[in-house]
């Protein structure tokens, strides 16, 4: 599974992390696992309460976003205005 991530600035000290899944359609438990692994990674960096949105799909019509409704809305708006820069990531 190929992953990348991007951020949406919420405030000067708070960001929402979006993790994009390529080449796979994940089941809900797998999406939860990706979000949990990203949270764990961020907790090790000192961000224990990071907000995560998991994105899958490759076209505007097939995109599905998973996370809290507020964060999903913020990430969706940022994606459609091309305000997210995606960076490859490996999370184990």
MDTraj code that builds the backbone (N, CA, C; nanometers):
import mdtraj as md
import numpy as np

residues = "UNK UNK UNK UNK UNK UNK UNK UNK UNK UNK UNK UNK UNK UNK UNK UNK UNK UNK UNK UNK UNK UNK UNK UNK UNK UNK UNK UNK UNK UNK UNK UNK UNK UNK UNK UNK UNK UNK UNK UNK UNK UNK UNK UNK UNK UNK UNK UNK UNK UNK UNK UNK UNK UNK UNK UNK UNK UNK UNK UNK UNK UNK UNK UNK UNK UNK UNK UNK UNK UNK UNK UNK UNK UNK UNK UNK UNK UNK UNK UNK UNK UNK UNK UNK UNK UNK UNK UNK UNK UNK UNK UNK".split()
xyz = np.array([
    [0.0846, -0.1173, 0.0000],
    [0.0000, 0.0000, 0.0000],
    [0.0889, 0.1234, 0.0000],
    [0.0597, 0.2137, -0.0883],
    [0.1355, 0.3379, -0.1044],
    [0.0609, 0.4490, -0.0304],
    [0.1320, 0.5231, 0.0561],
    [0.0703, 0.6297, 0.1352],
    [0.1453, 0.7614, 0.1166],
    [0.0724, 0.8701, 0.1327],
    [0.1343, 1.0021, 0.1426],
    [0.0547, 1.0804, 0.2453],
    [0.1125, 1.1913, 0.2897],
    [0.0392, 1.2727, 0.3862],
    [0.0549, 1.4202, 0.3516],
    [-0.0378, 1.4974, 0.4030],
    [-0.0341, 1.6418, 0.3892],
    [-0.0965, 1.7027, 0.5127],
    [-0.0825, 1.8322, 0.5262],
    [-0.1385, 1.8985, 0.6433],
    [-0.2278, 2.0144, 0.6023],
    [-0.3246, 2.0414, 0.6887],
    [-0.4118, 2.1575, 0.6747],
    [-0.3953, 2.2367, 0.8039],
    [-0.3483, 2.3581, 0.7928],
    [-0.3248, 2.4421, 0.9110],
    [-0.4585, 2.4838, 0.9708],
    [-0.4751, 2.4543, 1.0977],
    [-0.5970, 2.4872, 1.1701],
    [-0.5766, 2.6156, 1.2521],
    [-0.4601, 2.6282, 1.3106],
    [-0.4223, 2.7466, 1.3879],
    [-0.2694, 2.7486, 1.3894],
    [-0.2068, 2.8512, 1.4477],
    [-0.0600, 2.8532, 1.4482],
    [0.0032, 2.7300, 1.5132],
    [-0.0669, 2.6646, 1.6047],
    [-0.0104, 2.5477, 1.6728],
    [-0.0834, 2.4173, 1.6446],
    [-0.1826, 2.4207, 1.5606],
    [-0.2648, 2.3018, 1.5368],
    [-0.2793, 2.2766, 1.3877],
    [-0.2555, 2.1515, 1.3455],
    [-0.2778, 2.1123, 1.2069],
    [-0.3608, 1.9846, 1.2046],
    [-0.4267, 1.9633, 1.0924],
    [-0.4980, 1.8382, 1.0663],
    [-0.4121, 1.7623, 0.9671],
    [-0.3839, 1.6366, 0.9967],
    [-0.3038, 1.5526, 0.9076],
    [-0.3967, 1.4699, 0.8198],
    [-0.3727, 1.4742, 0.6906],
    [-0.4461, 1.3918, 0.5953],
    [-0.3508, 1.2836, 0.5459],
    [-0.3938, 1.1585, 0.5525],
    [-0.3154, 1.0458, 0.5028],
    [-0.3892, 0.9910, 0.3813],
    [-0.3224, 0.9930, 0.2671],
    [-0.3856, 0.9476, 0.1430],
    [-0.3390, 0.8066, 0.1093],
    [-0.4350, 0.7211, 0.0768],
    [-0.4094, 0.5812, 0.0418],
    [-0.4201, 0.5678, -0.1098],
    [-0.3159, 0.5121, -0.1707],
    [-0.3138, 0.4876, -0.3151],
    [-0.3164, 0.3367, -0.3398],
    [-0.3651, 0.2976, -0.4544],
    [-0.3565, 0.1582, -0.5016],
    [-0.4309, 0.0591, -0.4143],
    [-0.5247, 0.1038, -0.3324],
    [-0.6000, 0.0097, -0.2487],
    [-0.7286, 0.0756, -0.2018],
    [-0.8304, -0.0068, -0.1869],
    [-0.9540, 0.0357, -0.1210],
    [-0.9578, -0.0422, 0.0094],
    [-0.9503, 0.0298, 0.1200],
    [-0.9396, -0.0334, 0.2505],
    [-1.0754, -0.0523, 0.3161],
    [-1.0836, -0.1566, 0.3967],
    [-1.2012, -0.1783, 0.4813],
    [-1.1928, -0.0820, 0.5992],
    [-1.3046, -0.0617, 0.6676],
    [-1.3067, 0.0341, 0.7783],
    [-1.2038, 0.0030, 0.8863],
    [-1.1851, -0.1249, 0.9188],
    [-1.0870, -0.1580, 1.0232],
    [-0.9442, -0.1269, 0.9767],
    [-0.9184, -0.1376, 0.8462],
    [-0.7867, -0.1032, 0.7937],
    [-0.7646, 0.0483, 0.7943],
    [-0.8701, 0.1233, 0.7672],
    [-0.8622, 0.2702, 0.7736],
    [-0.8327, 0.3134, 0.9164],
    [-0.9014, 0.2518, 1.0132],
    [-0.8762, 0.2811, 1.1551],
    [-0.7317, 0.2489, 1.1915],
    [-0.6787, 0.1405, 1.1355],
    [-0.5409, 0.1002, 1.1630],
    [-0.4415, 0.2034, 1.1074],
    [-0.4655, 0.2516, 0.9864],
    [-0.3780, 0.3531, 0.9265],
    [-0.3797, 0.4790, 1.0138],
    [-0.4993, 0.5217, 1.0554],
    [-0.5105, 0.6417, 1.1397],
    [-0.4394, 0.6206, 1.2733],
    [-0.4547, 0.5029, 1.3320],
    [-0.3900, 0.4736, 1.4614],
    [-0.2377, 0.4741, 1.4480],
    [-0.1857, 0.4156, 1.3396],
    [-0.0408, 0.4146, 1.3197],
    [0.0131, 0.5562, 1.2982],
    [-0.0627, 0.6402, 1.2275],
    [-0.0196, 0.7782, 1.2078],
    [-0.0240, 0.8542, 1.3408],
    [-0.1292, 0.8315, 1.4205],
    [-0.1367, 0.8964, 1.5528],
    [-0.0190, 0.8565, 1.6398],
    [0.0160, 0.7280, 1.6357],
    [0.1295, 0.6786, 1.7139],
    [0.2589, 0.7468, 1.6694],
    [0.2775, 0.7576, 1.5412],
    [0.3974, 0.8237, 1.4874],
    [0.4046, 0.9697, 1.5324],
    [0.2911, 1.0382, 1.5272],
    [0.2869, 1.1787, 1.5668],
    [0.3036, 1.1946, 1.7178],
    [0.2530, 1.1003, 1.7946],
    [0.2695, 1.1053, 1.9406],
    [0.4170, 1.0978, 1.9775],
    [0.4930, 1.0171, 1.9025],
    [0.6376, 1.0072, 1.9268],
    [0.7082, 1.1389, 1.8946],
    [0.6479, 1.2196, 1.8082],
    [0.7043, 1.3509, 1.7738],
    [0.6532, 1.4614, 1.8655],
    [0.5694, 1.4264, 1.9624],
    [0.5199, 1.5256, 2.0566],
    [0.3851, 1.5842, 2.0220],
    [0.3091, 1.5169, 1.9360],
    [0.1746, 1.5623, 1.9000],
    [0.0731, 1.4537, 1.9369],
    [0.0465, 1.4365, 2.0675],
    [-0.0373, 1.3251, 2.1112],
    [-0.1850, 1.3364, 2.0738],
    [-0.2328, 1.4551, 2.0433],
    [-0.3753, 1.4701, 2.0127],
    [-0.3991, 1.5134, 1.8685],
    [-0.3143, 1.4674, 1.7784],
    [-0.3243, 1.5070, 1.6376],
    [-0.4542, 1.4565, 1.5759],
    [-0.5133, 1.5389, 1.4937],
    [-0.6348, 1.5045, 1.4212],
    [-0.5942, 1.4432, 1.2877],
    [-0.6502, 1.3248, 1.2550],
    [-0.6133, 1.2504, 1.1343],
    [-0.7369, 1.2309, 1.0466],
    [-0.7193, 1.2523, 0.9160],
    [-0.8221, 1.2198, 0.8173],
    [-0.7574, 1.1255, 0.7171],
    [-0.8221, 1.0123, 0.6898],
    [-0.7723, 0.9173, 0.5900],
    [-0.8516, 0.9387, 0.4616],
    [-0.7778, 0.9512, 0.3499],
    [-0.8365, 0.9794, 0.2190],
    [-0.8076, 0.8611, 0.1275],
    [-0.9113, 0.8114, 0.0601],
    [-0.8868, 0.7095, -0.0418],
    [-0.9726, 0.7396, -0.1633],
    [-0.9286, 0.6891, -0.2781],
    [-0.9935, 0.7178, -0.4053],
    [-0.9011, 0.8021, -0.4904],
    [-0.9210, 0.7972, -0.6217],
    [-0.8269, 0.8663, -0.7099],
    [-0.8897, 0.9747, -0.7965],
    [-1.0179, 0.9972, -0.7835],
    [-1.0837, 1.1015, -0.8620],
    [-1.1838, 1.1739, -0.7726],
    [-1.2173, 1.2935, -0.8121],
    [-1.3093, 1.3746, -0.7326],
    [-1.4390, 1.2977, -0.7018],
    [-1.4841, 1.2194, -0.7974],
    [-1.6098, 1.1455, -0.7810],
    [-1.5954, 1.0232, -0.6906],
    [-1.4740, 0.9714, -0.6756],
    [-1.4552, 0.8483, -0.5976],
    [-1.3864, 0.8714, -0.4635],
    [-1.3525, 0.9959, -0.4312],
    [-1.2841, 1.0221, -0.3045],
    [-1.3747, 0.9929, -0.1860],
    [-1.3165, 0.9275, -0.0859],
    [-1.3853, 0.9051, 0.0414],
    [-1.2907, 0.9480, 0.1513],
    [-1.3417, 1.0268, 0.2439],
    [-1.2618, 1.0781, 0.3541],
    [-1.3187, 1.0256, 0.4846],
    [-1.2292, 0.9867, 0.5767],
    [-1.2681, 0.9279, 0.7041],
    [-1.2008, 1.0039, 0.8179],
    [-1.2779, 1.0445, 0.9152],
    [-1.2282, 1.1169, 1.0313],
    [-1.3438, 1.1922, 1.0943],
    [-1.3129, 1.2857, 1.1825],
    [-1.4201, 1.3646, 1.2434],
    [-1.4835, 1.4529, 1.1357],
    [-1.6140, 1.4762, 1.1438],
    [-1.6815, 1.5554, 1.0392],
    [-1.6164, 1.6919, 1.0152],
    [-1.5772, 1.7612, 1.1199],
    [-1.5153, 1.8922, 1.1037],
    [-1.3842, 1.8804, 1.0253],
    [-1.2993, 1.7867, 1.0652],
    [-1.1694, 1.7697, 0.9993],
    [-1.1850, 1.7237, 0.8555],
    [-1.2791, 1.6330, 0.8310],
    [-1.3049, 1.5868, 0.6940],
    [-1.3435, 1.7049, 0.6065],
    [-1.4289, 1.7916, 0.6559],
    [-1.4720, 1.9085, 0.5797],
    [-1.3541, 2.0012, 0.5499],
    [-1.2693, 2.0260, 0.6482],
    [-1.1521, 2.1127, 0.6280],
    [-1.0566, 2.0527, 0.5244],
    [-1.0316, 1.9214, 0.5329],
    [-0.9410, 1.8553, 0.4378],
    [-1.0015, 1.8557, 0.2979],
    [-1.1309, 1.8261, 0.2872],
    [-1.1970, 1.8256, 0.1558],
    [-1.1850, 1.9637, 0.0903],
    [-1.2120, 2.0682, 0.1656],
    [-1.2013, 2.2035, 0.1106],
    [-1.0587, 2.2339, 0.0670],
    [-0.9614, 2.1946, 0.1470],
    [-0.8207, 2.2183, 0.1114],
    [-0.7815, 2.1403, -0.0138],
    [-0.8303, 2.0170, -0.0262],
    [-0.7973, 1.9364, -0.1442],
    [-0.8549, 1.9987, -0.2712],
    [-0.9787, 2.0434, -0.2651],
    [-1.0429, 2.0952, -0.3850],
    [-0.9919, 2.2334, -0.4226],
    [-0.9242, 2.3005, -0.3312],
    [-0.8608, 2.4278, -0.3667],
    [-0.7103, 2.4088, -0.3868],
    [-0.6672, 2.2823, -0.3952],
    [-0.5264, 2.2455, -0.4190],
    [-0.4330, 2.3070, -0.3151],
    [-0.4770, 2.3070, -0.1892],
    [-0.3981, 2.3669, -0.0818],
    [-0.3213, 2.2644, 0.0005],
    [-0.3188, 2.1389, -0.0437],
    [-0.2436, 2.0353, 0.0275],
    [-0.1281, 1.9905, -0.0599],
    [-0.0113, 1.9856, -0.0008],
    [0.1062, 1.9310, -0.0683],
    [0.1289, 1.7915, -0.0102],
    [0.1233, 1.6894, -0.0952],
    [0.1369, 1.5504, -0.0505],
    [0.2829, 1.5087, -0.0494],
    [0.3219, 1.4386, 0.0572],
    [0.4579, 1.3893, 0.0751],
    [0.4503, 1.2398, 0.1024],
    [0.5283, 1.1559, 0.0326],
    [0.5269, 1.0116, 0.0599],
    [0.5629, 0.9830, 0.2058],
    [0.5037, 0.8768, 0.2591],
    [0.5292, 0.8388, 0.3981],
    [0.5217, 0.6872, 0.4110],
    [0.6028, 0.6338, 0.5010],
    [0.5985, 0.4921, 0.5381],
    [0.5599, 0.4866, 0.6848],
    [0.4486, 0.4232, 0.7159],
    [0.4118, 0.4029, 0.8564],
    [0.3940, 0.2538, 0.8792],
    [0.4569, 0.2045, 0.9831],
    [0.4493, 0.0611, 1.0114],
    [0.3680, 0.0342, 1.1343],
])
top = md.Topology()
chain = top.add_chain()
for i, resn in enumerate(residues, 1):
    res = top.add_residue(resn, chain, resSeq=i)
    for name in ("N", "CA", "C"):
        top.add_atom(name, md.element.get_by_symbol(name[0]), res)
traj = md.Trajectory(xyz[None], top)
